[in-house]
Amino acid sequence: MRIIMPIDLVQQIDSLLPQTQCTRCGYPSCKKYSEALADNQAEINQCPPGGNEGVIALAQLLSRPVLPLNPANGTIKPRQLVEIDEDVCIGCTLCIKACPVDAIIGANKMLHTVIASECTGCDLCIPACPVDCIHFYDDPIPEWSVERRDLAKSRFDAHQNRREQEQQAREERMAQQAQLLKNLHRSKESSDNQQNLSESNKTDFIADIMARAQQNK
């Protein structure tokens, strides 16, 4: 039987993670990785942005032995951010959709730019770009402070809430369209039935006249 994970433990684990939302740990968000750790479904060495310090902090919280970072999840390297080469950008918006913290601004067929203070360096926008116009550069403030982590978490939560609301709105529109089509179909069936009834009445009326004429002969 699967044990229900304590919510407070998940929150404690999540507070130790860098909140870059890079998915290198193998989970779609830091929160999901926290849940997997609390449920003993993941190891403490799957977060490259957290570095060795993060592994040690998780080991202490969860009373697990310290492990070297799993190379399958990446390597520990100096913190980096990304920037967009505006001379190459085609304004496709794919990087905007890929960014988990809404750190890229722009519009369709217009130049995009990265808000450096809000970028987490997750690099999810790089594979999304079809023209390779997004590049790394060293973060001028290499220390990932608590304030930056909290900002990244709040922006990710806002991003997720917006996506959920958009998905709900799409589903509601689809349901409304389906109901409209169903109503139109019913209306057409009703109209066809009325037309058929009218034609049947007309045929019966003509047949009655012809029968009476035949009798009068």
Disulfide bonds with the S-S distance in Angstrom:
none
